[in-house]
Amino acid sequence: METRMADCPLGAKCEEVKLDQSRPVLYRCPWYVQVRGVNTNTGEETDSWHCAIAWMPTLMINTANESRKGAAAIESFRNAMAGQRAQARQTPGQELLAAARKAEKRQVEWQKEDS
């Protein structure tokens, strides 16, 4: 069985050449857009023109993937912060002592530089 693309659901043509005062003019549907990027399935760069309605499923999948990546990064950051917080709770006195020693060393170094 042969498969063909149906007409535009908006009742237009994506691109159509018409004569305007005996000059050919290209009329382009505002929904006919160019999308550039990388095909995540093949890794190839894409640069193609299609109807925005046809791009919707692809772009929605891409948006979902990017949201998932952002959520994973936030979760990773949260886990790192929770681990640091737990470590700080276990040895609060030692960390404060180490920070005080660092501050003392800096102050001594600054005093040496000033004199």
LINNORJO-V265553 format. One record per run of one state. SS is the DSSP state (helix for helix, strand for strand, loop for the rest). FROM is the first residue (numbers start at 1). TO is the last residue. Records with the same first field share a line. If there is no record, write none. Layout:
BEGIN
SS->FROM-TO + FROM-TO
END
This chain:
BEGIN
loop->1-14 + 21-22 + 29-31 + 39-44 + 91-91 + 115-115
strand->15-20 + 23-28 + 32-38 + 45-51
helix->52-90 + 92-114
END
